Amino acid sequence: MVDFLGFPEDSRVWIFASDKRIDDSKISDLYERVQQFVQNWSSHGTQLRASGGVIHNYFVILMVDEDINKPGGCSIDSSVHFIKSLENEFQLHFFDRQLLYYIFEDEVKVVTVDELTDLYKSGGVKNDTLFFDLLVKSKSEFNQFWLKPLQNSWHRKFVQI
């Protein structure tokens, strides 16, 4: 769960995707760690208005209201260090850029860039299969474009036919 309702549409978003499904038994602890981080996250000594959470047992999402205070380089670095600490604590990997995430039968599935063509050719994914775009940068983009069909997604470039 993530509380983004009170944030403006131009709020900055970062999405970190786990290499594997996060077990239900770990979600509560992971969520608590994210809450502790966002409550203490600051930029140049000033508290950021931030929120975060875990969605679909795969995605850690952080959001900052840049109208209040923009995160600087050091605060962004601190978020990366925080996510790396979660990797160690929960035995996950959040920085594997070879992984792509999609919905199949109401579940999140993971495929590598190298496996996508074969999966497409076998019919495991189709042009209308919804893929998660981890590159969205704002709340507005998150709400509108986080999930998009393969045919309209940058993921399509990895399908070689």
Steps between C-alpha positions, in 0.01 A plus 500: 500500500617851420339828609532732201152655503599836650799547272487732196512350151853630437645323807818308421482118496767231520414134447732221611407151383607184679654214306252264664161511667525627855346246733180612672662435838764769426271770359407651837864531610605638163215752507603612850859554385377710207282706733792563734713615207247741348417650841868589547594577138641849462677720248761752611379465858134561415240226536354376171126446472525138392308178495578148399388145509495158343270406212423158348768327714766621254522879496632744758377846408618832637329833433602857584292817478749726324273802555602486868869416463692350209730210577862574423774264390589397854141418592456299180824317582364429848192337344724275288702406810173428679379270222837323502460448874162339430672267253733377773236481770237319292726305258360676192647680201345828389748612234490228235421699185473180294165415658164602359169473684157429357153380596390148409176355639482774766852428627826684459747301293866563432690439179855588402571720201662199331195277556238748378522413129449128564214572739338722236544244222349226719196716580590537868474876452313682227480856375222575750684348801540770764859583595613711795692811400751551780625820335199717579617809683190669646178410675310599186713270282469226761120524498473512121793302363640264762318215329488501122454244226818353358424652159505852654791442734874551474526128589393422141849584374625178661271281289696382196278350228 
